[in-house]
Amino acid sequence: MGDSLILVGRVAGAFGVRGEVRITSFTADPLALLDYRELKREDGSPGLTLLSGRPAKGGLVVRAREVETREQAEGLRGLRLYIPRDILPEPDEDEFYVTDLIGLSVETPEGEPLGRVKHVQDFGAGDLLEIEPPEGASWYLPFTREAVPEVRIAEGRIVAVRPEEVE
């Protein structure tokens, strides 16, 4: 993994008239973004350097070195913000980062292949795994204990129960 990036937030737009930026946080604790301070763009180039911030509904309101006006803040709307993977602590043995699920093979409890994890999305109601089957359209699987009873990172696979099979 080394220099891979982890998505931690997205610019939601401007806040007020003094160039503050609203950020939707994808971290368990939105204020953790302030600890990371230097957020990157998807290509690894500098994104926003956070100078200060406070909690707000769904995330943070921050001052960033690169933004001085409301127009600049508004112009960044939709910008995805990342941190380098290597600044995060290694997860405990039975823990993992959601990003680690991408690329894992997905199979039923009986061992039947369902596809691979293409993406992890959160549309506001919890994580969804986008599953890319061997053929056909990809589909979403709620990342819950019922739908995904086992995650075996070391083996490169997860065990999943397709939604129509969940009781």
OpenMM code with the backbone's topology and positions (N, CA, C; nanometers):
from openmm import Vec3, app, unit

residues = "MET GLY ASP SER LEU ILE LEU VAL GLY ARG VAL ALA GLY ALA PHE GLY VAL ARG GLY GLU VAL ARG ILE THR SER PHE THR ALA ASP PRO LEU ALA LEU LEU ASP TYR ARG GLU LEU LYS ARG GLU ASP GLY SER PRO GLY LEU THR LEU LEU SER GLY ARG PRO ALA LYS GLY GLY LEU VAL VAL ARG ALA ARG GLU VAL GLU THR ARG GLU GLN ALA GLU GLY LEU ARG GLY LEU ARG LEU TYR ILE PRO ARG ASP ILE LEU PRO GLU PRO ASP GLU ASP GLU PHE TYR VAL THR ASP LEU ILE GLY LEU SER VAL GLU THR PRO GLU GLY GLU PRO LEU GLY ARG VAL LYS HIS VAL GLN ASP PHE GLY ALA GLY ASP LEU LEU GLU ILE GLU PRO PRO GLU GLY ALA SER TRP TYR LEU PRO PHE THR ARG GLU ALA VAL PRO GLU VAL ARG ILE ALA GLU GLY ARG ILE VAL ALA VAL ARG PRO GLU GLU VAL GLU".split()
positions = [
    Vec3(0.0831, -0.1190, 0.0000),
    Vec3(0.0000, 0.0000, 0.0000),
    Vec3(0.0878, 0.1257, 0.0000),
    Vec3(0.1746, 0.1401, 0.0988),
    Vec3(0.2728, 0.2481, 0.1034),
    Vec3(0.2144, 0.3868, 0.0896),
    Vec3(0.2218, 0.4415, -0.0318),
    Vec3(0.1849, 0.5814, -0.0513),
    Vec3(0.0406, 0.5994, -0.0967),
    Vec3(-0.0440, 0.4984, -0.0761),
    Vec3(-0.1813, 0.5125, -0.1214),
    Vec3(-0.2540, 0.6165, -0.0363),
    Vec3(-0.3606, 0.6697, -0.0927),
    Vec3(-0.4370, 0.7754, -0.0264),
    Vec3(-0.5704, 0.7214, 0.0214),
    Vec3(-0.6203, 0.7803, 0.1294),
    Vec3(-0.7505, 0.7428, 0.1833),
    Vec3(-0.8403, 0.8662, 0.1801),
    Vec3(-0.9604, 0.8495, 0.1249),
    Vec3(-1.0576, 0.9577, 0.1164),
    Vec3(-1.1091, 0.9902, 0.2562),
    Vec3(-1.0960, 1.1168, 0.2978),
    Vec3(-1.1403, 1.1547, 0.4327),
    Vec3(-1.2496, 1.2610, 0.4325),
    Vec3(-1.2735, 1.3251, 0.3185),
    Vec3(-1.3761, 1.4279, 0.3177),
    Vec3(-1.3979, 1.4849, 0.1788),
    Vec3(-1.4978, 1.5750, 0.1710),
    Vec3(-1.5307, 1.6404, 0.0447),
    Vec3(-1.5752, 1.7824, 0.0764),
    Vec3(-1.5323, 1.8759, -0.0067),
    Vec3(-1.5731, 2.0147, 0.0138),
    Vec3(-1.7207, 2.0274, -0.0218),
    Vec3(-1.7998, 2.0765, 0.0755),
    Vec3(-1.9437, 2.0909, 0.0538),
    Vec3(-1.9787, 2.2310, 0.0040),
    Vec3(-1.8829, 2.3251, 0.0134),
    Vec3(-1.9088, 2.4614, -0.0338),
    Vec3(-1.8568, 2.5642, 0.0635),
    Vec3(-1.9041, 2.6864, 0.0453),
    Vec3(-1.8603, 2.7974, 0.1299),
    Vec3(-1.9467, 2.8060, 0.2549),
    Vec3(-1.8912, 2.8699, 0.3581),
    Vec3(-1.9677, 2.8968, 0.4796),
    Vec3(-1.9473, 3.0443, 0.5107),
    Vec3(-2.0557, 3.1195, 0.5171),
    Vec3(-2.0421, 3.2621, 0.5473),
    Vec3(-1.9744, 3.3367, 0.4335),
    Vec3(-1.9251, 3.4574, 0.4645),
    Vec3(-1.8698, 3.5426, 0.3590),
    Vec3(-1.7193, 3.5630, 0.3728),
    Vec3(-1.6577, 3.4996, 0.4711),
    Vec3(-1.5163, 3.5270, 0.4953),
    Vec3(-1.4220, 3.4180, 0.4451),
    Vec3(-1.4682, 3.3353, 0.3526),
    Vec3(-1.3788, 3.2362, 0.2944),
    Vec3(-1.3674, 3.1066, 0.3731),
    Vec3(-1.4604, 3.0859, 0.4679),
    Vec3(-1.4567, 2.9572, 0.5375),
    Vec3(-1.5156, 2.8500, 0.4458),
    Vec3(-1.4691, 2.7271, 0.4664),
    Vec3(-1.5058, 2.6155, 0.3798),
    Vec3(-1.5799, 2.5107, 0.4617),
    Vec3(-1.6945, 2.4643, 0.4071),
    Vec3(-1.7664, 2.3537, 0.4710),
    Vec3(-1.7123, 2.2239, 0.4138),
    Vec3(-1.6774, 2.1298, 0.5020),
    Vec3(-1.6261, 2.0004, 0.4583),
    Vec3(-1.7140, 1.8910, 0.5162),
    Vec3(-1.7614, 1.8017, 0.4290),
    Vec3(-1.8300, 1.6820, 0.4738),
    Vec3(-1.7210, 1.5824, 0.5094),
    Vec3(-1.7214, 1.5369, 0.6343),
    Vec3(-1.6154, 1.4481, 0.6812),
    Vec3(-1.6568, 1.3031, 0.6675),
    Vec3(-1.5634, 1.2181, 0.6222),
    Vec3(-1.5883, 1.0744, 0.6132),
    Vec3(-1.5137, 1.0006, 0.7241),
    Vec3(-1.4664, 1.0754, 0.8246),
    Vec3(-1.3951, 1.0135, 0.9358),
    Vec3(-1.4923, 0.9942, 1.0516),
    Vec3(-1.4641, 0.8984, 1.1380),
    Vec3(-1.5516, 0.8726, 1.2531),
    Vec3(-1.5623, 0.9991, 1.3382),
    Vec3(-1.4509, 1.0698, 1.3558),
    Vec3(-1.4492, 1.1957, 1.4291),
    Vec3(-1.4116, 1.3058, 1.3311),
    Vec3(-1.5080, 1.3907, 1.2914),
    Vec3(-1.4779, 1.4945, 1.1926),
    Vec3(-1.3588, 1.5829, 1.2321),
    Vec3(-1.3410, 1.6082, 1.3617),
    Vec3(-1.2309, 1.6946, 1.4048),
    Vec3(-1.0942, 1.6328, 1.3779),
    Vec3(-1.0902, 1.5020, 1.3500),
    Vec3(-0.9626, 1.4374, 1.3170),
    Vec3(-0.8998, 1.5011, 1.1933),
    Vec3(-0.9830, 1.5570, 1.1051),
    Vec3(-0.9281, 1.6215, 0.9850),
    Vec3(-0.8313, 1.7326, 1.0224),
    Vec3(-0.8596, 1.8021, 1.1333),
    Vec3(-0.7703, 1.9106, 1.1760),
    Vec3(-0.6348, 1.8562, 1.2186),
    Vec3(-0.6329, 1.7342, 1.2728),
    Vec3(-0.5057, 1.6723, 1.3115),
    Vec3(-0.4215, 1.6408, 1.1884),
    Vec3(-0.4871, 1.6031, 1.0791),
    Vec3(-0.4127, 1.5680, 0.9575),
    Vec3(-0.3604, 1.6941, 0.8887),
    Vec3(-0.4351, 1.8038, 0.9040),
    Vec3(-0.3976, 1.9367, 0.8580),
    Vec3(-0.3793, 1.9516, 0.7072),
    Vec3(-0.2856, 1.8778, 0.6483),
    Vec3(-0.2596, 1.8924, 0.5048),
    Vec3(-0.3340, 1.7842, 0.4283),
    Vec3(-0.4437, 1.8257, 0.3651),
    Vec3(-0.5262, 1.7313, 0.2910),
    Vec3(-0.4875, 1.7376, 0.1440),
    Vec3(-0.4854, 1.6226, 0.0798),
    Vec3(-0.4387, 1.6109, -0.0587),
    Vec3(-0.5554, 1.5969, -0.1551),
    Vec3(-0.5234, 1.6200, -0.2826),
    Vec3(-0.6170, 1.5908, -0.3909),
    Vec3(-0.5992, 1.4446, -0.4293),
    Vec3(-0.6887, 1.3949, -0.5152),
    Vec3(-0.6864, 1.2535, -0.5533),
    Vec3(-0.5531, 1.2129, -0.6158),
    Vec3(-0.4876, 1.3060, -0.6874),
    Vec3(-0.3602, 1.2736, -0.7524),
    Vec3(-0.2412, 1.2899, -0.6582),
    Vec3(-0.2682, 1.3238, -0.5312),
    Vec3(-0.1610, 1.3376, -0.4332),
    Vec3(-0.1067, 1.4787, -0.4214),
    Vec3(-0.1520, 1.5693, -0.5081),
    Vec3(-0.1055, 1.7072, -0.4999),
    Vec3(-0.1747, 1.7775, -0.3824),
    Vec3(-0.1190, 1.8910, -0.3344),
    Vec3(-0.1801, 1.9600, -0.2206),
    Vec3(-0.3246, 1.9996, -0.2481),
    Vec3(-0.4109, 1.9786, -0.1497),
    Vec3(-0.5519, 2.0159, -0.1610),
    Vec3(-0.5801, 2.1364, -0.0743),
    Vec3(-0.6025, 2.1129, 0.0537),
    Vec3(-0.6282, 2.2204, 0.1494),
    Vec3(-0.5376, 2.2038, 0.2702),
    Vec3(-0.4848, 2.3159, 0.3188),
    Vec3(-0.4091, 2.3162, 0.4434),
    Vec3(-0.5000, 2.3786, 0.5489),
    Vec3(-0.5451, 2.2977, 0.6423),
    Vec3(-0.6409, 2.3450, 0.7425),
    Vec3(-0.5686, 2.4222, 0.8524),
    Vec3(-0.6149, 2.5440, 0.8764),
    Vec3(-0.5559, 2.6291, 0.9795),
    Vec3(-0.6345, 2.6204, 1.1093),
    Vec3(-0.7669, 2.6129, 1.0979),
    Vec3(-0.8522, 2.6014, 1.2155),
    Vec3(-0.9866, 2.5490, 1.1696),
    Vec3(-1.0689, 2.5076, 1.2655),
    Vec3(-1.1988, 2.4558, 1.2277),
    Vec3(-1.2838, 2.4277, 1.3489),
    Vec3(-1.4095, 2.4049, 1.3227),
    Vec3(-1.5042, 2.3724, 1.4299),
    Vec3(-1.6082, 2.2769, 1.3727),
    Vec3(-1.6677, 2.1971, 1.4623),
    Vec3(-1.7686, 2.1023, 1.4141),
    Vec3(-1.8901, 2.1756, 1.3571),
    Vec3(-1.9504, 2.1163, 1.2569),
    Vec3(-2.0749, 2.1675, 1.1990),
    Vec3(-2.1546, 2.0446, 1.1571),
    Vec3(-2.2814, 2.0624, 1.1286),
    Vec3(-2.3664, 1.9490, 1.0909),
    Vec3(-2.3028, 1.8721, 0.9744),
    Vec3(-2.2789, 1.7431, 0.9951),
    Vec3(-2.2245, 1.6599, 0.8885),
    Vec3(-2.0762, 1.6763, 0.8630),
    Vec3(-2.0081, 1.7564, 0.9453),
    Vec3(-1.8651, 1.7711, 0.9212),
    Vec3(-1.8025, 1.8871, 0.9948),
    Vec3(-1.7343, 1.9719, 0.9178),
    Vec3(-1.6560, 2.0808, 0.9756),
    Vec3(-1.6751, 2.2096, 0.8961),
    Vec3(-1.6492, 2.3195, 0.9628),
    Vec3(-1.6305, 2.4479, 0.8954),
    Vec3(-1.4859, 2.4846, 0.9253),
    Vec3(-1.4071, 2.5084, 0.8201),
    Vec3(-1.2638, 2.5312, 0.8394),
    Vec3(-1.2160, 2.6590, 0.7711),
    Vec3(-1.1029, 2.7050, 0.8201),
    Vec3(-1.0260, 2.8056, 0.7485),
    Vec3(-0.9097, 2.7299, 0.6858),
    Vec3(-0.8850, 2.7579, 0.5583),
    Vec3(-0.7758, 2.6908, 0.4877),
    Vec3(-0.6814, 2.7955, 0.4305),
    Vec3(-0.5534, 2.7649, 0.4329),
    Vec3(-0.4518, 2.8590, 0.3850),
    Vec3(-0.4796, 2.9022, 0.2409),
    Vec3(-0.5311, 2.8108, 0.1581),
    Vec3(-0.5482, 2.8377, 0.0154),
    Vec3(-0.6742, 2.9172, -0.0188),
    Vec3(-0.7603, 2.9421, 0.0801),
    Vec3(-0.8901, 3.0043, 0.0514),
    Vec3(-0.9071, 3.1337, 0.1308),
    Vec3(-0.9308, 3.2432, 0.0593),
    Vec3(-0.9513, 3.3719, 0.1276),
    Vec3(-1.0906, 3.4288, 0.1069),
    Vec3(-1.1597, 3.3869, -0.0004),
    Vec3(-1.2901, 3.4466, -0.0300),
    Vec3(-1.3987, 3.3395, -0.0389),
    Vec3(-1.5225, 3.3860, -0.0266),
    Vec3(-1.6364, 3.2964, -0.0423),
    Vec3(-1.6354, 3.2323, -0.1813),
    Vec3(-1.5981, 3.3112, -0.2834),
    Vec3(-1.5962, 3.2610, -0.4216),
    Vec3(-1.4952, 3.1477, -0.4370),
    Vec3(-1.3777, 3.1626, -0.3747),
    Vec3(-1.2771, 3.0566, -0.3819),
    Vec3(-1.3300, 2.9304, -0.3141),
    Vec3(-1.3928, 2.9479, -0.1980),
    Vec3(-1.4470, 2.8333, -0.1246),
    Vec3(-1.5544, 2.7635, -0.2083),
    Vec3(-1.6423, 2.8420, -0.2685),
    Vec3(-1.7510, 2.7868, -0.3499),
    Vec3(-1.6933, 2.7133, -0.4712),
    Vec3(-1.5834, 2.7645, -0.5248),
    Vec3(-1.5203, 2.7048, -0.6421),
    Vec3(-1.4610, 2.5672, -0.6148),
    Vec3(-1.4393, 2.5360, -0.4874),
    Vec3(-1.3823, 2.4057, -0.4512),
    Vec3(-1.4894, 2.3009, -0.4234),
    Vec3(-1.6160, 2.3407, -0.4308),
    Vec3(-1.7263, 2.2479, -0.4011),
    Vec3(-1.7072, 2.1166, -0.4763),
    Vec3(-1.7203, 2.0048, -0.4042),
    Vec3(-1.7073, 1.8734, -0.4655),
    Vec3(-1.5652, 1.8172, -0.4624),
    Vec3(-1.4672, 1.9010, -0.4256),
    Vec3(-1.3290, 1.8529, -0.4204),
    Vec3(-1.3167, 1.7432, -0.3161),
    Vec3(-1.2640, 1.6287, -0.3574),
    Vec3(-1.2427, 1.5181, -0.2643),
    Vec3(-1.1080, 1.5372, -0.1958),
    Vec3(-1.1054, 1.5110, -0.0662),
    Vec3(-0.9854, 1.5343, 0.0134),
    Vec3(-0.9334, 1.4029, 0.0697),
    Vec3(-0.8028, 1.3856, 0.0613),
    Vec3(-0.7388, 1.2593, 0.0980),
    Vec3(-0.6243, 1.2831, 0.1953),
    Vec3(-0.5861, 1.1781, 0.2652),
    Vec3(-0.4631, 1.1801, 0.3451),
    Vec3(-0.3809, 1.0585, 0.3040),
    Vec3(-0.2481, 1.0681, 0.3211),
    Vec3(-0.1655, 0.9519, 0.2903),
    Vec3(-0.1938, 0.8395, 0.3891),
    Vec3(-0.2061, 0.7202, 0.3370),
    Vec3(-0.2342, 0.6030, 0.4189),
    Vec3(-0.1312, 0.5864, 0.5314),
    Vec3(-0.0046, 0.6163, 0.5003),
    Vec3(0.1005, 0.5853, 0.5975),
    Vec3(0.1005, 0.6752, 0.7221),
    Vec3(0.0176, 0.7804, 0.7252),
    Vec3(0.0129, 0.8597, 0.8489),
    Vec3(-0.0889, 0.8038, 0.9481),
    Vec3(-0.1657, 0.7062, 0.9039),
    Vec3(-0.2637, 0.6434, 0.9942),
    Vec3(-0.1966, 0.5317, 1.0724),
    Vec3(-0.2440, 0.5082, 1.1937),
    Vec3(-0.1883, 0.3955, 1.2691),
    Vec3(-0.2293, 0.2639, 1.2028),
    Vec3(-0.1466, 0.1628, 1.2194),
    Vec3(-0.1842, 0.0312, 1.1676),
    Vec3(-0.3059, -0.0161, 1.2462),
    Vec3(-0.4065, -0.0711, 1.1781),
    Vec3(-0.5230, -0.1196, 1.2524),
    Vec3(-0.4861, -0.2410, 1.3370),
    Vec3(-0.5626, -0.2622, 1.4429),
    Vec3(-0.5424, -0.3810, 1.5257),
    Vec3(-0.5707, -0.5057, 1.4432),
    Vec3(-0.5334, -0.6184, 1.4982),
    Vec3(-0.5432, -0.7446, 1.4250),
    Vec3(-0.6824, -0.7704, 1.3685),
    Vec3(-0.7864, -0.7422, 1.4467),
    Vec3(-0.9222, -0.7713, 1.3992),
    Vec3(-0.9897, -0.6479, 1.3410),
    Vec3(-0.9110, -0.5433, 1.3107),
    Vec3(-0.9675, -0.4218, 1.2519),
    Vec3(-0.9073, -0.4008, 1.1140),
    Vec3(-0.9695, -0.3117, 1.0365),
    Vec3(-0.9161, -0.2770, 0.9047),
    Vec3(-0.9762, -0.1437, 0.8661),
    Vec3(-0.9162, -0.0813, 0.7658),
    Vec3(-0.9744, 0.0399, 0.7103),
    Vec3(-1.0659, -0.0014, 0.5966),
    Vec3(-1.1781, 0.0692, 0.5838),
    Vec3(-1.2765, 0.0340, 0.4811),
    Vec3(-1.2109, 0.0299, 0.3430),
    Vec3(-1.1149, 0.1189, 0.3207),
    Vec3(-1.0472, 0.1225, 0.1905),
    Vec3(-0.9767, -0.0102, 0.1597),
    Vec3(-0.9411, -0.0869, 0.2648),
    Vec3(-0.8745, -0.2155, 0.2441),
    Vec3(-0.9656, -0.3193, 0.1783),
    Vec3(-1.0962, -0.2922, 0.1778),
    Vec3(-1.1900, -0.3879, 0.1190),
    Vec3(-1.1879, -0.3839, -0.0332),
    Vec3(-1.1449, -0.2703, -0.0910),
    Vec3(-1.1467, -0.2539, -0.2362),
    Vec3(-1.0534, -0.3558, -0.3001),
    Vec3(-1.1076, -0.4281, -0.3970),
    Vec3(-1.0292, -0.5294, -0.4679),
    Vec3(-1.0444, -0.6699, -0.4120),
    Vec3(-1.1041, -0.6816, -0.2922),
    Vec3(-1.1196, -0.8167, -0.2355),
    Vec3(-1.2244, -0.8950, -0.3141),
    Vec3(-1.2059, -1.0257, -0.3189),
    Vec3(-1.3075, -1.1082, -0.3842),
    Vec3(-1.4238, -1.1268, -0.2867),
    Vec3(-1.5415, -1.1437, -0.3447),
    Vec3(-1.6648, -1.1577, -0.2663),
    Vec3(-1.7240, -1.2940, -0.2996),
    Vec3(-1.7582, -1.3685, -0.1949),
    Vec3(-1.8193, -1.4993, -0.2203),
    Vec3(-1.9294, -1.5266, -0.1189),
    Vec3(-2.0155, -1.6214, -0.1550),
    Vec3(-2.1241, -1.6605, -0.0655),
    Vec3(-2.0660, -1.7462, 0.0468),
    Vec3(-2.1442, -1.7686, 0.1536),
    Vec3(-2.0973, -1.8566, 0.2611),
    Vec3(-2.0624, -1.9963, 0.2088),
    Vec3(-2.1225, -2.0348, 0.0961),
    Vec3(-2.0935, -2.1664, 0.0379),
    Vec3(-1.9692, -2.1645, -0.0504),
    Vec3(-1.9101, -2.0459, -0.0687),
    Vec3(-1.7891, -2.0361, -0.1490),
    Vec3(-1.8121, -2.0014, -0.2957),
    Vec3(-1.9365, -1.9691, -0.3323),
    Vec3(-1.9669, -1.9327, -0.4706),
    Vec3(-1.9218, -1.7880, -0.4962),
    Vec3(-1.8424, -1.7641, -0.6024),
    Vec3(-1.7931, -1.6279, -0.6265),
    Vec3(-1.9047, -1.5325, -0.6698),
    Vec3(-1.9056, -1.4127, -0.6102),
    Vec3(-2.0045, -1.3099, -0.6451),
    Vec3(-1.9402, -1.1930, -0.7189),
    Vec3(-1.8089, -1.1813, -0.7109),
    Vec3(-1.7417, -1.0698, -0.7777),
    Vec3(-1.6307, -1.0127, -0.6919),
    Vec3(-1.6010, -0.8843, -0.7141),
    Vec3(-1.4973, -0.8123, -0.6387),
    Vec3(-1.5540, -0.6829, -0.5841),
    Vec3(-1.4957, -0.6344, -0.4755),
    Vec3(-1.5351, -0.5036, -0.4222),
    Vec3(-1.4709, -0.3977, -0.5111),
    Vec3(-1.5546, -0.3205, -0.5798),
    Vec3(-1.5062, -0.2182, -0.6726),
    Vec3(-1.4881, -0.0853, -0.6008),
    Vec3(-1.5777, -0.0564, -0.5057),
    Vec3(-1.5795, 0.0747, -0.4425),
    Vec3(-1.6513, 0.0637, -0.3092),
    Vec3(-1.6257, 0.1573, -0.2192),
    Vec3(-1.7024, 0.1672, -0.0958),
    Vec3(-1.7666, 0.3048, -0.0979),
    Vec3(-1.8981, 0.3099, -0.0849),
    Vec3(-1.9720, 0.4362, -0.0905),
    Vec3(-2.0439, 0.4572, 0.0415),
    Vec3(-2.0684, 0.5834, 0.0724),
    Vec3(-2.1564, 0.6136, 0.1848),
    Vec3(-2.2443, 0.7289, 0.1427),
    Vec3(-2.3700, 0.6987, 0.1172),
    Vec3(-2.4646, 0.8007, 0.0740),
    Vec3(-2.5398, 0.8580, 0.1934),
    Vec3(-2.4880, 0.8335, 0.3137),
    Vec3(-2.5485, 0.8910, 0.4325),
    Vec3(-2.6150, 0.7905, 0.5245),
    Vec3(-2.6350, 0.6683, 0.4780),
    Vec3(-2.7032, 0.5701, 0.5624),
    Vec3(-2.6117, 0.4525, 0.5959),
    Vec3(-2.4820, 0.4747, 0.5944),
    Vec3(-2.3876, 0.3672, 0.6241),
    Vec3(-2.3148, 0.3221, 0.4987),
    Vec3(-2.2063, 0.2506, 0.5188),
    Vec3(-2.1245, 0.2086, 0.4057),
    Vec3(-2.1948, 0.1058, 0.3186),
    Vec3(-2.1767, 0.1220, 0.1882),
    Vec3(-2.2254, 0.0267, 0.0890),
    Vec3(-2.1053, -0.0197, 0.0086),
    Vec3(-2.0957, -0.1493, -0.0130),
    Vec3(-1.9900, -0.2031, -0.0970),
    Vec3(-2.0453, -0.2162, -0.2376),
    Vec3(-1.9746, -0.1574, -0.3350),
    Vec3(-2.0148, -0.1753, -0.4740),
    Vec3(-1.9454, -0.3011, -0.5232),
    Vec3(-2.0266, -0.4010, -0.5585),
    Vec3(-1.9743, -0.5309, -0.5997),
    Vec3(-1.9781, -0.5401, -0.7518),
    Vec3(-1.8619, -0.5713, -0.8104),
    Vec3(-1.8537, -0.5879, -0.9553),
    Vec3(-1.8521, -0.7372, -0.9834),
    Vec3(-1.9626, -0.7911, -1.0393),
    Vec3(-1.9683, -0.9351, -1.0658),
    Vec3(-1.8822, -0.9702, -1.1865),
    Vec3(-1.8558, -1.1008, -1.2084),
    Vec3(-1.7769, -1.1421, -1.3243),
    Vec3(-1.8369, -1.0876, -1.4541),
    Vec3(-1.9697, -1.0798, -1.4608),
    Vec3(-2.0347, -1.0178, -1.5765),
    Vec3(-2.1636, -0.9530, -1.5312),
    Vec3(-2.2089, -0.8539, -1.6078),
    Vec3(-2.3314, -0.7834, -1.5727),
    Vec3(-2.3026, -0.6574, -1.4916),
    Vec3(-2.4101, -0.5940, -1.4487),
    Vec3(-2.3990, -0.4656, -1.3785),
    Vec3(-2.3534, -0.4848, -1.2341),
    Vec3(-2.2811, -0.3869, -1.1840),
    Vec3(-2.2412, -0.3954, -1.0436),
    Vec3(-2.3633, -0.3678, -0.9557),
    Vec3(-2.3554, -0.4085, -0.8308),
    Vec3(-2.4668, -0.3938, -0.7375),
    Vec3(-2.4111, -0.3554, -0.6011),
    Vec3(-2.4989, -0.3042, -0.5163),
    Vec3(-2.4575, -0.2572, -0.3844),
    Vec3(-2.4960, -0.3551, -0.2749),
    Vec3(-2.4053, -0.3675, -0.1793),
    Vec3(-2.4260, -0.4551, -0.0650),
    Vec3(-2.4070, -0.3719, 0.0602),
    Vec3(-2.5067, -0.3661, 0.1495),
    Vec3(-2.4867, -0.2901, 0.2733),
    Vec3(-2.3744, -0.3535, 0.3550),
    Vec3(-2.2847, -0.2713, 0.4074),
    Vec3(-2.1739, -0.3252, 0.4854),
    Vec3(-2.2202, -0.3408, 0.6294),
    Vec3(-2.3009, -0.4462, 0.6505),
    Vec3(-2.3545, -0.4765, 0.7831),
    Vec3(-2.3133, -0.6187, 0.8197),
    Vec3(-2.3237, -0.6516, 0.9465),
    Vec3(-2.2868, -0.7854, 0.9921),
    Vec3(-2.3754, -0.8913, 0.9253),
    Vec3(-2.5040, -0.8584, 0.8992),
    Vec3(-2.5947, -0.9557, 0.8357),
    Vec3(-2.5526, -0.9828, 0.6916),
    Vec3(-2.5222, -0.8766, 0.6165),
    Vec3(-2.4907, -0.8924, 0.4742),
    Vec3(-2.3466, -0.9373, 0.4515),
    Vec3(-2.2571, -0.8983, 0.5427),
    Vec3(-2.1151, -0.9341, 0.5297),
    Vec3(-2.0703, -0.9976, 0.6619),
    Vec3(-2.1027, -1.1274, 0.6798),
    Vec3(-2.0716, -1.1907, 0.8078),
    Vec3(-1.9215, -1.2069, 0.8348),
    Vec3(-1.8393, -1.2113, 0.7277),
    Vec3(-1.6955, -1.2319, 0.7495),
    Vec3(-1.6133, -1.1461, 0.6551),
    Vec3(-1.5081, -1.0856, 0.7110),
    Vec3(-1.4093, -1.0136, 0.6315),
    Vec3(-1.2758, -1.0798, 0.6616),
    Vec3(-1.2119, -1.1302, 0.5581),
    Vec3(-1.0836, -1.1986, 0.5755),
    Vec3(-0.9788, -1.1275, 0.4909),
    Vec3(-0.9307, -1.0151, 0.5438),
    Vec3(-0.8342, -0.9315, 0.4716),
    Vec3(-0.7123, -1.0137, 0.4294),
    Vec3(-0.6573, -1.0918, 0.5216),
    Vec3(-0.5350, -1.1682, 0.4929),
    Vec3(-0.5552, -1.2659, 0.3771),
    Vec3(-0.6782, -1.3166, 0.3644),
    Vec3(-0.7082, -1.4112, 0.2561),
    Vec3(-0.7550, -1.3391, 0.1304),
    Vec3(-0.7732, -1.2073, 0.1407),
    Vec3(-0.8151, -1.1302, 0.0244),
    Vec3(-0.9592, -1.1530, -0.0163),
    Vec3(-1.0457, -1.1834, 0.0828),
    Vec3(-1.1850, -1.2095, 0.0462),
    Vec3(-1.2811, -1.1708, 0.1583),
    Vec3(-1.4057, -1.1514, 0.1180),
    Vec3(-1.5119, -1.1329, 0.2155),
    Vec3(-1.6234, -1.2323, 0.1826),
    Vec3(-1.6954, -1.2699, 0.2862),
    Vec3(-1.8107, -1.3590, 0.2694),
    Vec3(-1.9336, -1.2687, 0.2765),
    Vec3(-2.0205, -1.2841, 0.1768),
    Vec3(-2.1368, -1.1951, 0.1675),
    Vec3(-2.2647, -1.2735, 0.1426),
    Vec3(-2.3742, -1.2177, 0.1912),
    Vec3(-2.5076, -1.2722, 0.1659),
    Vec3(-2.5797, -1.1690, 0.0804),
    Vec3(-2.6175, -1.2084, -0.0413),
    Vec3(-2.6845, -1.1130, -0.1307),
    Vec3(-2.8110, -1.0592, -0.0658),
    Vec3(-2.8430, -0.9303, -0.0890),
    Vec3(-2.9562, -0.8666, -0.0224),
    Vec3(-3.0870, -0.9442, -0.0290),
    Vec3(-3.1210, -1.0029, -0.1452),
    Vec3(-3.2484, -1.0756, -0.1532),
    Vec3(-3.2466, -1.2006, -0.0680),
    Vec3(-3.1262, -1.2423, -0.0234),
    Vec3(-3.1179, -1.3615, 0.0599),
    Vec3(-3.1171, -1.3267, 0.2090),
    Vec3(-3.0999, -1.1971, 0.2400),
    Vec3(-3.0972, -1.1563, 0.3811),
    Vec3(-3.2396, -1.1612, 0.4337),
    Vec3(-3.2567, -1.2325, 0.5452),
    Vec3(-3.3921, -1.2457, 0.6020),
    Vec3(-3.4308, -1.1211, 0.6777),
] * unit.nanometer
topology = app.Topology()
chain = topology.addChain("A")
for resn in residues:
    res = topology.addResidue(resn, chain)
    for name in ("N", "CA", "C"):
        topology.addAtom(name, app.Element.getBySymbol(name[0]), res)
